[in-house]
Amino acid sequence: MPGRQLLLLATAAFGIAAAPAYPPIAPEEAERIYLARHRAMMANPSGEAASYEPMEVVPGARAAKPLPVAQPASRGLDAGALAEAREVAAAANSSAFLVWRRGALVEASYFGGATRETLLVSRSLAKPLTAIAVGRAIALGHIASLDQPVADFIPEWKGTPKAAIKVRHLLDMRSGLLAQGFSPEPGDPWSRAYLHPAHERIIVEDYPLTDPPGSIYEYSNVTSELVALVIERASGRRYADFIGREVLAPIGAAGGKVWVSRAGGLAHSGCCILLPAETWVRLALLLKDDGMAGGRRLLPAGYVAEMRQATRENPHYGLGVWVAGPYVERRGFANPKRPAPKVLHSEPYLAADTFLFDGNANQVVYIVPSADLVVLRMGGPPPKQPEWDNALFLNRILRGLGPGQAQLVAQK
């Protein structure tokens, strides 16, 4: 399928459904809550929200069964390579290290009291989930295509420069909205968009457009946060309900919780969903299998290929997922041309078809279709030394594949 072909799946008119109503909140009360949250964030050494409150339940499969387990040798993997990677994961302040290969888990290690049932903080692993949600909404006929104007769902933008933002721009970070940043000032739009209980109003009305949509890659939470609003207005359902019943349940995955701006408010779709580690593996398998699960197509044919298509503005980022792309030693989340922290890649990925979920604290879920492999590392930030190495961590495991076990394409 051509990289930019429209994914039209219905002929009906698309637009706002009977979207869930958010409970009213008085402006004075909203500001009081916001300032209290801001003070707590400023006191938090991580620079993140001090707590995710309130939370909303994300339903999942009624009886989520554990993924099958097999010995590494039976799946063509060297146990020594897994042991080496496990040691690295343990030293990196990890909560979970899982490896799936050829139909089964060959590694499932948990650390620091975490278990298979533990709900782990996703951080930006939530961003590829927004792309999956959009793909599911397209398959269900709620959204016409990736190139549908977002203003069809946010009519407040009609007649403004923001009307040029397409659905795909919310996923590939080319919305033109203000890049992610940090400021200790409570009046700053970054903090207000992140913490304000009137979240749905702030991100629609107050967050500034700085560049023409589609013209530049600028990573920001707000760009992803808008997906929850689009999904709710397109489907008429709560984001948590849509994710749980239309994405997680069909793949047999356990649910969890998601941060909402206030009780009954808009979900934070860009950062703050909590799910067990195995749920992230199942989401990765959905993409590895081209949007199919249990013999059922959940995402449109060709949609995963769209997700893996990087843009000219950032050759390492597709729709919510990172791709191997041309080799660079360090790759960060921000615009590649801007000075910003970057993640070490000391060597090229051994498989050029590698793509991954990647988030703050070096949380990663690697997907390697040519090796029939998924690797997950979740947890807190690794220590500064030894420095976390995104490529080397995966390559250790790829080097443990037996002869003839995978047809890997070397990255140039």
Sequence and secondary structure as in RCSB ss.txt:
>XXXX:A:sequence
MPGRQLLLLATAAFGIAAAPAYPPIAPEEAERIYLARHRAMMANPSGEAASYEPMEVVPGARAAKPLPVAQPASR
GLDAGALAEAREVAAAANSSAFLVWRRGALVEASYFGGATRETLLVSRSLAKPLTAIAVGRAIALGHIASLDQPV
ADFIPEWKGTPKAAIKVRHLLDMRSGLLAQGFSPEPGDPWSRAYLHPAHERIIVEDYPLTDPPGSIYEYSNVTSE
LVALVIERASGRRYADFIGREVLAPIGAAGGKVWVSRAGGLAHSGCCILLPAETWVRLALLLKDDGMAGGRRLLP
AGYVAEMRQATRENPHYGLGVWVAGPYVERRGFANPKRPAPKVLHSEPYLAADTFLFDGNANQVVYIVPSADLVV
LRMGGPPPKQPEWDNALFLNRILRGLGPGQAQLVAQK
>XXXX:A:secstr
  TT       S     S        HHHHHHHHHHHHHHHHTSTTSS S   SEEEE   TT     B  GGGG
TB HHHHHHHHHHHHHTTEEEEEEEETTEEEEEEE TT  TT  EE GGGHHHHHHHHHHHHHHTTSS  TTSBG
GGT GGGTTSGGGG BHHHHHHT S B      S TT HHHHHHH TTHHHIIIIIS B S TTS     HHHHH
HHHHHHHHHHSS HHHHIIIIIIGGGT   EEEEBSSTTS B TTT EEE HHHHHHHHHHHHTTTEETTEE S 
TTHHHHHT  BTTBTTB SSSEE  S  SEEESS TTS   EEE  S  S TT EEEEEGGGEEEEEEGGGTEEE
EEEES   SSS  BHHHHHHHHHTTB TTS       
